[in-house]
């Protein structure tokens, strides 16, 4: 009974405490609920921010990885370009040395060409003089031979002309002689023809007379 009274007394005190402190507790509870909601909202926001940060971290990680790969490729490209640059520099140096050698050779070739041209001009003048002298000598020899040939042809032509004239005169004389002989032979032939014609006429007359005599003789009868 004593215990129940104590419990009851305690319960009364508790109820009185709740009644007396209801508004304060309710206000604290509302504040705490509000704070809890704020904390939940902040937590949600932090979680969303965390997710975004994680997403951005992943993206940044991928970008960093890609950047590292790009950096590695760029380093390789840099090494390759460095080697290429060194190779090109060596080639450029080699080309410059070659160009210097070519310039020296070109200058030597120009000097040699000028020297050869001078020698050519000198030789050409010398050859020209020698050629003109030789040509003059040959022309003189040709003139001498030509004059000799002309004289020889003139002499030969004169001799041939005289020989032809002599032959023509002999032929003319022979033709005249032949003509005279032919005329004599013609006259002789004419004379002989007249003689033969007279003899033929005489024979014809004699024959005609004989025929007449035979025609006038009486025929003789055979017994």
C-alpha positions in Angstrom: 0.0 0.0 0.0 2.9 2.2 0.9 4.5 1.3 -2.4 1.4 2.1 -4.4 1.0 5.5 -2.7 4.6 6.3 -3.5 4.1 5.2 -7.1 0.9 7.3 -7.3 2.7 10.2 -5.8 5.5 9.8 -8.3 3.0 9.5 -11.2 1.2 12.7 -10.0 4.5 14.5 -10.0 5.2 13.2 -13.4 1.9 14.3 -14.8 2.2 17.6 -13.1 5.7 17.9 -14.8 4.2 17.1 -18.2 1.4 19.6 -17.7 3.7 22.3 -16.5 6.4 21.6 -19.1 4.1 20.7 -22.1 4.5 23.9 -24.0 8.3 24.0 -23.4 8.7 20.4 -24.4 6.4 20.8 -27.3 8.3 23.8 -28.4 11.6 22.0 -28.0 10.1 19.0 -29.8 9.0 21.2 -32.7 12.3 22.8 -32.7 14.0 19.5 -32.7 11.7 18.2 -35.5 12.4 21.3 -37.5 16.1 20.8 -36.8 15.7 17.2 -37.8 14.0 18.2 -41.0 16.7 20.7 -41.7 19.3 18.1 -40.9 17.5 15.6 -43.2 17.3 18.3 -45.9 20.9 19.2 -45.4 21.8 15.5 -45.3 19.9 15.0 -48.6 21.6 18.0 -50.0 24.9 16.7 -48.8 24.2 13.3 -50.2 23.2 14.9 -53.5 26.3 17.1 -53.3 28.3 14.0 -52.4 26.9 12.1 -55.4 27.7 15.1 -57.6 31.2 15.4 -56.0 31.6 11.6 -56.6 30.4 12.0 -60.1 32.6 14.9 -60.7 35.5 13.0 -59.0 34.9 10.1 -61.3 34.7 12.4 -64.3 37.8 14.2 -63.0 39.5 10.8 -62.5 38.6 9.9 -66.1 39.8 13.2 -67.3 42.9 12.9 -65.3 43.4 9.4 -66.7 42.7 10.7 -70.2 45.0 13.7 -69.5 47.7 11.3 -68.3 47.3 9.2 -71.5 47.3 12.5 -73.5 50.3 13.6 -71.5 52.0 10.2 -72.2 51.1 10.5 -75.9 52.3 14.1 -75.9 55.5 13.0 -74.2 55.9 10.3 -76.9 55.1 12.9 -79.5 57.6 15.3 -77.9 60.3 12.6 -77.9 59.4 11.7 -81.5 59.4 15.4 -82.5 62.6 15.9 -80.6 64.2 13.0 -82.5 62.7 14.3 -85.8 64.0 17.8 -85.0 67.4 16.4 -84.2 67.3 14.4 -87.5 66.1 17.4 -89.4 68.8 19.5 -87.8 71.4 16.9 -88.8 70.0 16.8 -92.3 69.9 20.6 -92.5 73.5 20.7 -91.4 74.4 18.1 -93.9 72.4 19.9 -96.6 74.1 23.2 -95.7 77.5 21.5 -95.9 76.5 20.0 -99.3 75.3 23.4 -100.4 78.6 24.9 -99.4 80.4 22.2 -101.4 78.1 22.7 -104.3 78.7 26.5 -104.2 82.4 25.8 -104.2 82.0 23.4 -107.1 79.8 25.9 -108.9 82.4 28.6 -108.4 85.1 26.2 -109.7 82.9 25.3 -112.6 82.3 29.0 -113.4 86.0 29.7 -113.4 86.7 26.6 -115.4 84.0 27.6 -117.9 85.4 31.1 -118.2 88.9 29.7 -118.7 87.6 27.2 -121.3 85.7 30.0 -123.0 88.9 32.1 -123.2 90.8 29.1 -124.5 88.0 28.5 -126.9 88.0 32.0 -128.2 91.8 31.9 -128.5 91.7 28.5 -130.2 88.9 29.7 -132.4 90.8 32.7 -133.6 93.9 30.5 -134.2 91.9 27.8 -136.0 90.1 30.5 -138.0 93.4 32.0 -139.1 94.8 28.6 -139.9 91.6 27.6 -141.7 91.6 30.8 -143.7 95.2 30.3 -144.7 94.6 26.7 -145.6 91.4 27.6 -147.5 93.4 30.3 -149.3 96.1 27.8 -150.2 93.5 25.2 -151.3 91.7 27.9 -153.4 94.9 28.9 -155.0 95.7 25.2 -155.8 92.2 24.8 -157.1 92.6 27.9 -159.3 96.0 26.6 -160.6 94.5 23.2 -161.3 91.4 24.8 -162.8 93.5 27.0 -165.1 95.6 24.0 -166.0 92.4 22.0 -166.8 91.0 24.9 -168.7 94.3 25.2 -170.8 94.3 21.5 -171.3 90.7 21.5 -172.3 91.3 24.4 -174.6 94.2 22.6 -176.2 92.3 19.4 -176.4 89.3 21.2 -177.8 91.4 22.9 -180.4 93.0 19.6 -181.3 89.7 17.9 -181.4 88.2 20.8 -183.5 91.1 20.6 -185.9 90.8 16.8 -186.1 87.1 17.0 -186.6 87.6 19.7 -189.3 90.2 17.4 -190.9 87.9 14.5 -190.7 85.0 16.6 -192.1 87.2 17.7 -195.0 88.3 14.2 -195.7 84.7 13.0 -195.5 83.6 15.9 -197.7 86.3 15.0 -200.2 85.4 11.3 -200.0 81.7 12.3 -200.5 82.6 14.4 -203.5 84.7 11.5 -204.9 81.8 9.1 -204.3 79.4 11.5 -205.8 81.6 11.9 -208.9 82.0 8.1 -209.1 78.3 7.7 -208.7 77.6 10.2 -211.4 80.1 8.4 -213.7 78.5 5.1 -212.8 75.1 6.6 -213.4 76.2 7.9 -216.8 77.8 4.6 -217.6 74.7 2.8 -216.4 72.5 5.1 -218.6 74.6 4.5 -221.6 74.6 0.8 -221.0 70.9 0.9 -220.5 70.4 2.7 -223.8 72.6 0.1 -225.4 70.6 -2.7 -223.9 67.4 -1.0 -224.8 68.6 -0.7 -228.5 69.6 -4.3 -228.5 66.2 -5.3 -227.0 64.4 -3.3 -229.7 66.6 -4.9 -232.4 65.8 -8.3 -231.0 62.1 -7.5 -230.8 62.2 -6.3 -234.5 64.1 -9.4 -235.5 61.7 -11.6 -233.6 58.7 -9.9 -235.1 60.2 -10.4 -238.6 60.9 -14.1 -237.9 57.3 -14.6 -236.7 56.0 -12.9 -239.8 58.1 -15.2 -242.0 56.9 -18.2 -240.2 53.4 -17.1 -240.5 53.8 -16.5 -244.3 55.4 -19.9 -245.0 52.7 -22.6 -246.1 52.5 -25.6 -243.9 54.2 -28.8 -245.1 52.0 -31.9 -245.3 53.4 -35.2 -244.2 52.7 -38.2 -246.5 
